[in-house]
């Protein structure tokens, strides 16, 4: 956390406003550290008191069968985790976000989002979890391949269903009104021979003042969605540069590459999981009386954490590389690098983004490069042309 305003933002933000942004980042960082610490303490107490085994013994006494027992076991643990998260989400939304002028979420919307998320988890998660448990119960040594195939198919289907069935549960999507902005967007899409099924605005202001834009769908069903907050704060040329950036992700096949990486990672998870199932030492370490696949899933989650950290380094590096490529596409396809820079600045400042993250934080956790680095890269690319 540096005291001075970064050189790239000297003309865009006053020192007192920048200090406000830093206070916002410190507040969220402190809350996240507290949340992780309390979560760790509760997990250790639950583990050392034999909680994993007590829950298993209790559910086994109901004689529901391995699959239904497994669904209940994992469901109760996930529900407990979700309930522990609620106080932190309340404080983040109605204290930190409210204090810094970013919150638009009402208590009704907050509760409604949690209820909808809960039922979605049941409707989508329970059948998928039941299928995974059934595969490991019935298919033996080939279970990890069956699970990998099933989860991959589920993931692909969700990619198509989410924009149509899931996202509208939480936000309202309205076709963009006819006018200059819509004409500019359509003209640019035709110029790039890029088919868009529709251009929509989303009521992002229902929850926050933050800005965003994204594509949904695949192939001919592609839609571009702009937050209503972004439409209000960015100029038409800046909005077009944001569109060009998102289009660059499609042109460079970034979504397909990231989906492929995710599928490969899922396959690795199930393969490693299959290697430790039935290991009596693992279950003894967690104080379990019985060996079961569903409890093994939980314990594998602990063991997989360092592996996931290593893989996330690769995935995050790839994601940051994709962002640079998408920025380059804006320069190559539209020559609107100045509009992109000004648009990125407005996005970063409006969202109170961390302008000077520590390099190690970027390497470990960031899916996007720091704004300073992106702006410098765009300027360098402009000079190279």
C-alpha positions as CSV (number, residue, x, y, z in Angstrom):
1,X,0.0,0.0,0.0
2,X,1.9,3.0,-1.3
3,X,1.1,6.5,-0.1
4,X,1.4,8.5,-3.3
5,X,-0.9,8.3,-6.3
6,X,0.6,6.2,-9.1
7,X,2.1,8.3,-11.9
8,X,-0.4,6.9,-14.5
9,X,-3.3,8.2,-12.4
10,X,-1.9,11.7,-11.5
11,X,-4.5,13.5,-13.6
12,X,-7.4,11.1,-12.7
13,X,-7.6,11.0,-8.9
14,X,-7.0,13.4,-6.0
15,X,-4.7,12.3,-3.1
16,X,-7.6,12.3,-0.7
17,X,-9.7,10.1,-3.0
18,X,-6.8,7.7,-3.4
19,X,-6.4,7.5,0.4
20,X,-10.1,6.6,0.5
21,X,-9.5,3.7,-2.0
22,X,-6.6,2.4,0.2
23,X,-8.8,2.5,3.3
24,X,-11.4,0.5,1.3
25,X,-8.8,-2.1,0.4
26,X,-7.5,-2.3,3.9
27,X,-11.0,-2.8,5.3
28,X,-11.7,-5.7,2.9
29,X,-8.3,-7.3,3.5
30,X,-8.7,-7.1,7.2
31,X,-12.2,-8.7,7.0
32,X,-10.9,-11.5,4.8
33,X,-8.0,-12.2,7.2
34,X,-10.5,-12.4,10.1
35,X,-12.8,-14.6,8.1
36,X,-10.0,-17.1,7.2
37,X,-8.6,-17.1,10.7
38,X,-12.0,-17.9,12.3
39,X,-12.7,-20.5,9.6
40,X,-9.4,-22.2,10.3
41,X,-10.0,-22.2,14.1
42,X,-13.5,-23.7,13.7
43,X,-12.2,-26.3,11.3
44,X,-9.4,-27.3,13.7
45,X,-11.8,-27.5,16.7
46,X,-14.3,-29.6,14.7
47,X,-11.5,-31.9,13.6
48,X,-9.8,-32.3,17.0
49,X,-13.2,-32.9,18.7
50,X,-14.0,-35.7,16.3
51,X,-16.8,-33.8,14.6
52,X,-16.3,-35.4,11.2
53,X,-16.7,-38.9,12.7
54,X,-19.6,-38.0,15.0
55,X,-21.6,-36.6,12.0
56,X,-20.8,-39.7,10.0
57,X,-21.9,-42.1,12.8
58,X,-25.1,-40.1,13.3
59,X,-26.1,-40.2,9.6
60,X,-25.2,-43.8,9.3
61,X,-27.7,-44.6,12.1
62,X,-30.5,-43.4,9.8
63,X,-29.8,-46.3,7.4
64,X,-30.4,-44.3,4.3
65,X,-27.8,-46.0,2.1
66,X,-24.3,-44.9,1.1
67,X,-25.4,-42.3,-1.6
68,X,-28.1,-40.5,0.4
69,X,-25.9,-40.6,3.5
70,X,-23.1,-39.1,1.5
71,X,-25.3,-36.3,0.1
72,X,-26.5,-35.4,3.6
73,X,-23.0,-35.6,5.0
74,X,-21.5,-33.2,2.4
75,X,-24.7,-31.1,2.3
76,X,-24.6,-30.4,6.1
77,X,-20.9,-29.5,6.0
78,X,-21.4,-27.1,3.0
79,X,-24.5,-25.6,4.6
80,X,-22.5,-25.0,7.8
81,X,-19.8,-23.3,5.8
82,X,-22.4,-21.1,4.0
83,X,-24.0,-20.1,7.3
84,X,-20.6,-19.1,8.8
85,X,-20.0,-16.9,5.7
86,X,-23.3,-14.9,6.2
87,X,-22.1,-12.6,9.0
88,X,-19.0,-11.6,7.0
89,X,-21.1,-11.1,3.9
90,X,-23.5,-8.9,5.8
91,X,-20.7,-6.8,7.3
92,X,-18.9,-6.5,3.9
93,X,-22.1,-5.4,2.1
94,X,-23.9,-3.2,4.7
95,X,-20.8,-1.8,6.5
96,X,-17.8,-1.7,4.2
97,X,-19.5,-1.2,0.9
98,X,-22.0,1.1,2.4
99,X,-19.4,3.2,4.2
100,X,-17.5,3.8,0.9
101,X,-20.6,4.5,-1.2
102,X,-20.6,1.4,-3.3
103,X,-23.5,-0.5,-1.9
104,X,-27.0,-0.5,-3.5
105,X,-28.1,-3.9,-2.1
106,X,-31.2,-3.8,0.1
107,X,-31.8,-6.3,2.9
108,X,-34.6,-7.9,0.8
109,X,-32.3,-8.4,-2.2
110,X,-29.6,-9.8,0.1
111,X,-31.9,-12.4,1.6
112,X,-33.5,-13.2,-1.7
113,X,-30.0,-13.8,-3.3
114,X,-29.2,-16.3,-0.5
115,X,-32.5,-18.1,-0.8
116,X,-32.2,-18.4,-4.6
117,X,-28.6,-19.6,-4.2
118,X,-29.6,-22.2,-1.7
119,X,-32.3,-23.7,-3.9
120,X,-30.0,-23.6,-7.0
121,X,-27.4,-25.5,-5.0
122,X,-30.0,-28.2,-4.2
123,X,-31.5,-28.4,-7.7
124,X,-28.1,-28.5,-9.5
125,X,-25.7,-29.7,-6.8
126,X,-27.6,-32.7,-5.3
127,X,-28.1,-34.6,-8.6
128,X,-24.5,-34.0,-9.6
129,X,-23.2,-35.0,-6.2
130,X,-25.4,-38.1,-6.2
131,X,-24.1,-39.1,-9.7
132,X,-20.5,-38.7,-8.5
133,X,-21.2,-40.9,-5.4
134,X,-23.0,-43.5,-7.6
135,X,-20.0,-43.7,-10.0
136,X,-17.5,-44.3,-7.2
137,X,-19.8,-46.9,-5.6
138,X,-20.5,-48.8,-8.9
139,X,-17.7,-48.4,-11.4
140,X,-14.6,-49.3,-9.4
141,X,-11.3,-48.5,-11.0
142,X,-12.9,-46.5,-13.8
143,X,-14.9,-44.3,-11.4
144,X,-12.6,-41.3,-11.8
145,X,-13.0,-41.3,-15.6
146,X,-16.8,-41.6,-15.3
147,X,-16.9,-38.8,-12.8
148,X,-14.6,-36.6,-15.0
149,X,-16.8,-37.2,-18.0
150,X,-20.0,-36.5,-16.1
151,X,-18.8,-33.3,-14.5
152,X,-17.4,-32.1,-17.9
153,X,-20.7,-32.7,-19.6
154,X,-22.5,-30.9,-16.7
155,X,-20.1,-27.9,-16.9
156,X,-20.6,-27.5,-20.7
157,X,-24.4,-27.7,-20.3
158,X,-24.4,-25.1,-17.6
159,X,-22.4,-22.8,-19.9
160,X,-25.4,-22.7,-22.2
161,X,-28.2,-22.7,-19.5
162,X,-26.7,-20.1,-17.2
163,X,-27.4,-17.0,-19.4
164,X,-31.0,-18.3,-20.1
165,X,-32.2,-19.8,-16.9
166,X,-29.8,-19.0,-14.0
167,X,-28.6,-15.4,-14.4
168,X,-32.1,-13.9,-15.0
169,X,-33.0,-15.2,-11.5
170,X,-30.7,-12.6,-10.0
171,X,-30.7,-9.7,-12.5
172,X,-32.9,-8.1,-15.1
173,X,-31.6,-8.1,-18.7
174,X,-33.0,-5.5,-21.0
175,X,-32.3,-5.2,-24.7
176,X,-30.4,-2.0,-25.4
177,X,-32.6,0.8,-26.7
178,X,-32.1,1.9,-30.3
179,X,-29.8,4.8,-30.6
180,X,-26.3,6.0,-31.3
181,X,-24.5,3.6,-28.9
182,X,-26.3,0.5,-30.2
183,X,-25.6,1.6,-33.8
184,X,-21.9,2.1,-33.0
185,X,-21.7,-1.4,-31.4
186,X,-23.5,-3.1,-34.3
187,X,-21.3,-1.3,-36.9
188,X,-18.1,-2.4,-35.1
189,X,-19.4,-6.0,-34.8
190,X,-20.2,-6.1,-38.5
191,X,-16.8,-4.6,-39.3
192,X,-15.1,-7.4,-37.4
193,X,-17.6,-10.0,-38.8
194,X,-18.5,-10.9,-35.3
195,X,-22.1,-12.2,-34.8
196,X,-23.9,-11.0,-31.7
197,X,-27.4,-12.3,-30.9
198,X,-28.2,-9.3,-28.8
199,X,-27.0,-6.3,-26.9
200,X,-28.3,-6.0,-23.3
201,X,-28.0,-3.9,-20.2
202,X,-28.1,-5.5,-16.8
203,X,-29.4,-3.8,-13.6
204,X,-26.0,-4.0,-11.8
205,X,-27.0,-0.8,-9.9
206,X,-29.5,-3.1,-8.0
207,X,-26.6,-4.3,-5.9
208,X,-23.6,-2.0,-6.4
209,X,-22.2,1.1,-8.1
210,X,-19.4,-0.9,-9.6
211,X,-18.9,-1.2,-13.4
212,X,-18.6,-4.3,-15.6
213,X,-19.4,-5.8,-18.9
214,X,-19.2,-9.4,-20.3
215,X,-20.2,-11.8,-23.0
216,X,-22.5,-14.8,-22.5
217,X,-23.3,-17.7,-24.7
218,X,-21.5,-19.4,-27.4
219,X,-21.5,-19.3,-31.2
220,X,-24.6,-17.7,-32.6
221,X,-26.2,-17.3,-29.2
222,X,-23.5,-14.8,-28.1
223,X,-24.8,-11.8,-26.2
224,X,-22.9,-8.7,-24.9
225,X,-24.1,-7.4,-21.5
226,X,-23.3,-4.0,-20.1
227,X,-24.0,-3.0,-16.5
228,X,-26.3,0.0,-16.4
229,X,-23.6,1.7,-14.2
230,X,-21.1,1.3,-16.9
231,X,-23.4,2.8,-19.5
232,X,-23.8,5.9,-17.3
233,X,-20.1,6.5,-16.5
234,X,-18.3,5.6,-19.7
235,X,-18.4,7.5,-23.0
236,X,-19.5,5.7,-26.2
237,X,-15.9,5.3,-27.4
238,X,-14.8,3.9,-24.1
239,X,-17.7,1.4,-24.1
240,X,-16.7,0.4,-27.6
241,X,-13.1,-0.2,-26.4
242,X,-14.5,-2.4,-23.6
243,X,-16.5,-4.3,-26.1
244,X,-13.5,-4.8,-28.3
245,X,-11.5,-6.1,-25.3
246,X,-14.2,-8.7,-24.6
247,X,-14.4,-9.5,-28.3
248,X,-10.6,-10.1,-28.2
249,X,-11.1,-12.9,-25.7
250,X,-13.4,-14.6,-28.2
251,X,-11.1,-14.0,-31.2
252,X,-8.1,-15.4,-29.3
253,X,-10.2,-18.4,-28.1
254,X,-9.5,-17.6,-24.5
255,X,-12.8,-18.9,-23.2
256,X,-12.2,-22.3,-24.9
257,X,-8.6,-22.4,-23.6
258,X,-9.7,-21.7,-20.0
259,X,-12.6,-24.2,-20.3
260,X,-10.1,-26.8,-21.5
261,X,-7.7,-26.0,-18.6
262,X,-10.6,-26.3,-16.2
263,X,-11.6,-29.7,-17.6
264,X,-8.1,-31.0,-17.4
265,X,-7.8,-29.8,-13.8
266,X,-11.1,-31.6,-13.0
267,X,-9.7,-34.8,-14.5
268,X,-6.5,-34.5,-12.3
269,X,-8.7,-34.0,-9.2
270,X,-10.7,-37.1,-9.8
271,X,-7.6,-39.2,-10.7
272,X,-5.8,-38.1,-7.5
273,X,-9.0,-38.6,-5.5
274,X,-9.2,-42.2,-6.8
275,X,-5.6,-42.9,-5.6
276,X,-6.4,-42.1,-1.9
277,X,-9.8,-43.6,-1.6
278,X,-9.8,-46.5,0.8
279,X,-6.5,-45.4,2.4
280,X,-7.1,-46.4,6.1
281,X,-4.3,-44.1,7.3
282,X,-6.1,-41.0,5.8
283,X,-9.3,-41.8,7.6
284,X,-7.5,-42.7,10.8
285,X,-5.8,-39.3,10.7
286,X,-9.2,-37.6,10.8
287,X,-10.5,-39.9,13.5
288,X,-13.0,-41.8,11.4
289,X,-14.4,-45.2,12.4
290,X,-15.6,-46.0,8.8
291,X,-14.1,-45.5,5.4
292,X,-16.4,-43.8,2.9
293,X,-16.1,-42.0,-0.4
294,X,-18.1,-39.0,0.7
295,X,-15.9,-38.4,3.8
296,X,-12.8,-39.0,1.6
297,X,-14.0,-36.1,-0.6
298,X,-13.8,-33.7,2.4
299,X,-10.4,-34.9,3.5
300,X,-9.1,-34.9,-0.1
301,X,-10.0,-31.2,-0.1
302,X,-7.5,-30.5,2.6
303,X,-4.8,-32.5,0.9
304,X,-5.4,-31.0,-2.5
305,X,-4.9,-27.4,-1.3
306,X,-1.2,-27.2,-1.9
307,X,-1.6,-28.9,-5.3
308,X,-4.4,-26.4,-6.2
309,X,-2.1,-23.5,-5.2
310,X,0.5,-24.7,-7.7
311,X,-2.1,-25.2,-10.4
312,X,-3.6,-21.8,-9.7
313,X,-0.2,-20.1,-10.4
314,X,-0.4,-21.5,-13.9
315,X,-4.1,-20.7,-14.4
316,X,-3.7,-17.2,-13.1
317,X,-0.6,-16.6,-15.2
318,X,-2.5,-17.8,-18.3
319,X,-5.5,-15.5,-17.4
320,X,-3.3,-12.5,-17.0
321,X,-1.6,-13.3,-20.4
322,X,-5.1,-13.4,-22.0
323,X,-5.9,-10.0,-20.6
324,X,-2.8,-8.5,-22.3
325,X,-3.8,-10.2,-25.6
326,X,-7.4,-8.9,-25.4
327,X,-6.0,-5.4,-24.8
328,X,-3.8,-5.8,-27.9
329,X,-6.8,-6.8,-29.9
330,X,-8.4,-3.4,-29.1
331,X,-5.3,-1.7,-30.5
332,X,-5.1,-3.9,-33.6
333,X,-8.8,-4.0,-34.5
334,X,-10.0,-0.5,-33.6
335,X,-7.1,1.7,-32.8
336,X,-8.9,2.9,-29.7
337,X,-6.1,2.4,-27.2
338,X,-6.6,5.9,-25.7
339,X,-10.3,5.1,-25.2
340,X,-9.3,1.8,-23.6
341,X,-6.9,3.4,-21.2
342,X,-9.4,6.0,-20.1
343,X,-12.1,3.3,-19.8
344,X,-9.8,1.1,-17.7
345,X,-9.1,4.0,-15.4
346,X,-12.7,4.8,-14.9
347,X,-13.4,1.1,-14.2
348,X,-10.6,0.8,-11.8
349,X,-11.3,4.0,-9.9
350,X,-15.1,3.5,-9.8
351,X,-14.6,-0.1,-8.5
352,X,-11.9,1.1,-6.0
353,X,-9.5,-1.5,-7.4
354,X,-6.0,-2.0,-5.9
355,X,-3.8,0.1,-8.2
356,X,-0.5,-1.1,-6.7
357,X,-0.8,-4.7,-5.5
358,X,2.3,-6.4,-4.3
359,X,4.0,-8.5,-7.1
360,X,3.7,-11.7,-5.0
361,X,0.0,-11.1,-4.5
362,X,-0.4,-10.7,-8.2
363,X,1.5,-14.0,-8.9
364,X,-0.4,-16.0,-6.3
365,X,-3.9,-14.7,-6.6
366,X,-4.6,-12.2,-9.5
367,X,-6.5,-13.3,-12.6
368,X,-6.0,-9.8,-14.1
369,X,-2.8,-7.8,-14.3
370,X,-2.5,-4.6,-12.2
371,X,-4.1,-1.6,-14.0
372,X,-0.7,0.1,-14.1
373,X,0.9,-2.8,-15.9
374,X,-1.9,-3.0,-18.4
375,X,-1.8,0.7,-19.2
376,X,2.0,0.7,-19.6
377,X,1.7,-2.3,-22.0
378,X,-1.0,-0.6,-24.1
379,X,1.2,2.5,-24.4
380,X,4.2,0.4,-25.4
381,X,2.1,-1.4,-28.0
382,X,1.0,2.0,-29.4
383,X,4.6,3.1,-29.7
384,X,5.6,-0.1,-31.5
385,X,3.0,0.5,-34.3
